[in-house]
């Protein structure tokens, strides 16, 4: 529901439980959530980075080292700028606002150079990790590059994962997870009504200022109390408020953590780490896999 209003009624809406500005990571990357902190209470959402790169630093994207994952899916969206993908299994093209890179690591992958920057002055966005359910955590990996997930007529949200107000994302994500990319104009009010069972809820703001029953500034992430109440929001600054919002049925398993992996049990983690070690040897033997556009496709 979207309306324009100067007053935000939060009497029946979900309350903010925690604010964070995260911790500075590598260069232009800030880690807002990790599996060892907020990820413990917001699982299946277990990891979130916000990245913001401009000028000559944009080329730092190409220096990201190849690295492995297992047991998770990564979801990358952009709030500004565009990147190029080039993958023999998925074609080539560009992703900007409203698009997504979905990578289900499953039993194991190596990646980190599958996207390169277009000629743009700034690239900003989020990378999210989702802990996979048991049936997928050691399963076959999958990559998708979707240039646009489509729009919901008259609504400010792009449905990156899941289903909201009758709009189904084209991303083959696990059930019971919603992830939206939202832009509200100054003064615009929007109420997110979580599906039944979605007691996990949070948002992270890339630009602008939000009233969420408390002020949320650009660069902040907030988690909401555990309930199925709606989340009432209003863009309260002089510019658009652009943010990602996640809701889900809670992940029922403990998190077993490797350096790049998250699994539901010690046995599943051991299998995943064994697989990515094997893949690492095969990747080294495969030699130079760089495409003409400079990308290196996901290795699985």
C-alpha positions in Angstrom: 0.0 0.0 0.0 1.4 3.4 -1.0 0.1 6.8 0.0 1.4 10.4 0.3 1.0 11.7 3.9 2.7 14.0 6.3 1.9 11.7 9.2 3.0 8.1 9.7 0.8 6.1 12.0 3.0 3.4 13.6 0.6 2.4 16.4 0.0 -1.0 14.8 3.2 -1.5 12.9 6.3 -3.5 13.8 8.9 -1.9 16.0 12.6 -1.4 15.3 14.6 -3.9 17.4 18.1 -2.9 16.5 20.0 -0.3 14.4 23.5 -0.8 13.0 25.9 1.0 10.6 28.0 -2.2 10.4 31.7 -2.4 10.2 34.0 -1.2 7.5 35.3 -4.0 5.3 37.5 -4.0 2.2 37.7 -0.5 0.7 34.2 0.7 -0.3 32.4 -2.3 1.3 30.6 -2.0 4.6 29.5 -5.2 6.4 26.0 -4.6 7.9 25.3 -8.2 9.0 27.3 -11.4 9.5 26.3 -14.9 10.4 28.0 -14.4 13.8 25.9 -11.4 14.7 22.5 -10.2 13.3 22.5 -13.3 11.1 21.8 -15.4 14.2 18.5 -13.6 14.8 17.5 -12.8 11.2 18.3 -16.2 9.6 17.7 -17.3 6.8 19.2 -13.8 6.1 22.7 -14.2 7.4 25.0 -11.7 5.7 24.6 -8.3 4.1 27.2 -5.9 2.5 26.6 -2.5 1.1 29.1 -1.4 -1.5 29.6 2.1 -2.9 32.3 2.8 -5.5 32.9 5.8 -7.6 35.6 7.3 -9.9 38.7 5.3 -10.5 37.9 3.0 -7.6 35.2 1.4 -9.7 37.9 -0.8 -11.2 38.5 -2.3 -7.8 35.6 -4.6 -8.6 37.9 -6.4 -11.0 40.5 -7.0 -8.3 38.1 -9.0 -6.1 39.7 -12.4 -5.6 38.1 -15.6 -6.6 36.7 -17.3 -3.5 34.4 -20.3 -2.7 31.0 -20.7 -1.1 28.8 -23.6 -0.1 25.4 -23.9 1.7 24.2 -20.4 0.8 22.7 -18.3 -2.0 24.1 -14.9 -2.8 21.8 -12.1 -4.1 23.3 -9.0 -5.6 21.2 -5.9 -6.5 22.2 -2.4 -7.6 20.8 0.9 -6.4 23.0 2.9 -8.8 25.1 2.1 -11.9 25.3 -0.9 -14.1 27.5 -4.0 -14.4 28.1 -6.5 -17.2 27.9 -10.3 -17.0 29.2 -12.7 -19.6 28.7 -16.4 -18.9 28.6 -19.2 -21.5 25.7 -20.9 -19.7 23.7 -17.7 -19.2 24.5 -15.3 -22.1 25.7 -11.8 -21.6 24.1 -8.4 -20.8 23.9 -5.7 -18.1 22.3 -5.5 -14.7 21.3 -2.2 -13.1 18.5 -1.0 -10.8 15.7 -3.6 -10.7 17.9 -6.5 -11.9 19.6 -9.2 -9.8 22.5 -11.7 -9.8 21.3 -14.9 -8.1 23.9 -17.5 -7.3 22.9 -20.6 -5.4 26.2 -22.1 -4.2 24.6 -25.3 -2.9 27.3 -28.0 -2.6 30.1 -25.6 -3.8 31.2 -22.9 -6.3 34.1 -20.5 -6.8 33.3 -16.9 -7.9 34.1 -13.2 -7.5 34.9 -11.9 -11.0 31.7 -12.7 -12.9 30.6 -9.0 -13.1 32.5 -6.1 -14.4 31.6 -2.4 -14.2 30.1 -0.5 -17.1 31.3 3.0 -17.9 29.4 4.7 -15.1 30.5 7.3 -12.5 29.2 5.3 -9.5 28.2 1.8 -8.5 26.2 1.2 -5.3 24.2 -1.8 -4.1 23.9 -4.7 -1.7 25.1 -8.3 -1.6 23.0 -10.6 0.6 23.6 -14.2 1.7 20.7 -16.5 2.4 21.1 -19.8 4.3 19.7 -22.6 2.3 17.3 -25.3 3.5 18.6 -28.8 3.9 17.4 -30.0 0.5 19.5 -27.4 -1.3 22.5 -26.7 0.9 24.6 -29.5 -0.7 22.7 -29.6 -4.0 23.5 -28.6 -7.5 24.7 -24.9 -7.8 22.9 -22.5 -10.1 23.5 -19.0 -11.4 21.0 -16.5 -12.9 21.5 -13.0 -14.2 18.1 -11.2 -14.5 18.2 -7.8 -16.1 14.8 -6.8 -14.7 12.5 -8.7 -12.2 9.7 -6.5 -13.5 7.5 -4.0 -11.7 4.3 -4.0 -9.8 2.1 -1.3 -11.5 1.7 1.7 -9.2 3.8 0.2 -6.5 7.4 1.3 -5.4 8.8 -2.2 -4.9 10.6 -4.5 -7.2 10.2 -8.1 -6.0 13.7 -9.5 -6.1 12.9 -12.8 -4.3 9.6 -14.3 -3.4 6.0 -13.2 -4.0 4.4 -10.0 -2.9 0.9 -8.6 -3.8 0.5 -11.2 -6.5 3.9 -10.4 -8.1 6.2 -13.5 -8.3 10.0 -13.0 -8.7 11.5 -14.9 -11.6 14.4 -15.9 -9.3 14.1 -19.6 -8.2 14.7 -18.9 -4.5 13.6 -21.1 -1.6 10.0 -20.6 -0.5 9.0 -18.4 2.5 11.6 -15.6 1.7 10.7 -12.2 0.4 13.4 -9.6 -0.7 12.3 -6.3 -2.2 14.1 -3.3 -3.7 12.1 -0.1 -2.9 12.2 3.6 -3.8 9.9 6.1 -2.1 9.6 9.7 -3.2 10.0 12.4 -0.6 7.0 12.3 1.7 5.7 9.1 0.3 4.3 6.5 2.7 4.4 2.8 2.2 3.2 -0.1 4.3 4.7 -3.6 3.8 2.3 -6.4 4.9 4.4 -9.5 5.5 3.0 -12.9 4.3 1.7 -15.3 7.0 4.6 -16.7 9.0 7.1 -14.0 8.0 8.1 -13.0 11.6 11.7 -12.1 10.5 11.9 -8.6 9.1 14.6 -6.0 8.4 15.7 -3.2 6.0 18.8 -1.4 4.9 18.8 2.1 3.4 21.1 3.1 0.6 20.0 6.7 0.0 17.7 9.2 1.7 16.1 9.1 5.1 13.2 6.9 6.3 10.8 7.1 9.2 10.2 3.6 10.3 8.9 4.4 13.8 12.3 5.8 14.3 14.7 7.6 11.9 16.8 5.5 9.6 19.7 7.2 7.8 21.5 6.2 4.6 24.0 3.4 5.3 22.0 2.0 8.2 20.4 -1.4 8.6 17.5 -2.0 11.1 15.9 -5.2 12.3 12.3 -5.3 13.4 10.8 -7.2 16.3 9.7 -10.8 15.8 6.0 -10.6 14.7 3.8 -10.6 11.6 2.7 -7.0 12.0 3.0 -4.6 9.0 6.1 -2.4 8.6 5.0 1.2 8.1 7.6 3.5 6.3 7.8 7.0 5.0 10.5 8.8 3.1 11.2 11.7 5.4 14.0 13.6 3.7 14.3 15.9 0.7 15.4 13.1 -1.6 14.2 9.7 -2.6 14.6 6.9 0.0 16.0 3.8 -1.7 16.3 0.6 0.3 16.1 -3.2 0.4 13.7 -5.0 2.7 13.6 -8.7 3.7 11.0 -10.8 5.4 10.9 -14.6 6.0 9.7 -17.5 7.9 12.6 -18.1 10.5 15.3 -20.6 9.4 14.8 -23.6 11.8 18.4 -24.8 11.9 21.5 -23.7 13.8 24.1 -22.0 11.7 27.3 -24.1 11.2 29.9 -21.6 9.9 32.9 -22.1 7.7 35.0 -19.2 6.4 32.9 -18.9 3.2 30.1 -21.4 4.0 27.0 -21.6 6.1 25.3 -25.0 6.7 22.6 -26.6 8.9 24.9 -29.2 10.5 28.5 -30.1 11.0 28.2 -33.0 8.5 26.8 -30.7 5.8 29.5 -28.1 6.4 32.2 -30.8 6.2 30.8 -32.0 2.9 30.6 -28.5 1.5 34.1 -27.6 2.5 35.4 -30.8 1.0 33.6 -30.1 -2.3 34.9 -26.5 -2.6 38.5 -27.8 -1.9 38.1 -30.3 -4.8 36.7 -27.5 -7.0 39.6 -25.3 -6.1 42.0 -27.9 -7.6 39.9 -28.2 -10.7 39.7 -24.4 -11.1 43.5 -24.2 -11.0 43.8 -26.9 -13.6 41.3 -25.1 -15.8 43.6 -22.2 -16.4 42.6 -18.8 -17.7 38.8 -18.7 -18.1 38.5 -14.9 -18.6 36.0 -13.8 -21.2 36.6 -11.0 -23.7 34.7 -8.5 -21.6 37.0 -9.3 -18.6 34.6 -11.5 -16.5 35.5 -14.9 -15.1 32.3 -17.1 -15.0 31.2 -18.8 -11.8 33.1 -22.2 -11.5 30.9 -25.1 -10.4 
